[in-house]
C-alpha cells in the first residue's frame, strides 16, 4: 500500500527535473553561448539582484551578464559594454560628467 503513495510523486518529480533542465539550458547555456559568439555593443538596461547571491546585468530584453560579485560596483544602468565575437573579454565604458563615455575597465570571461 505504501508503494502506491510513492508513485503519485513521480510525475511531480519528473516535472521538476524537466523544469530545472530547461531553465539551465535556456537561461544559462544559451545566454552564455550568445554572449561569447556574438559582437556586443550595448548599454545596460536593467540590473537584477537575486537575494544578494548573484547579479544579472541585462543588455537586451533576453540576454544578460551574470556575476556572483554582489558588491554592485561594476556595472550600472546606462553603462556601455563592448565585446568582439568569440573573444574572452569585454570592455566597460562609463559616462563622465560631460555625458561622454570613457573607458572604465576590461573584464576577462573565465
Helices and strands as residue ranges (DSSP letters): H 2-7, H 10-23, I 24-29, H 30-37, E 40-43, E 46-50, E 54-58, E 64-67, E 80-83, E 89-95, E 101-108
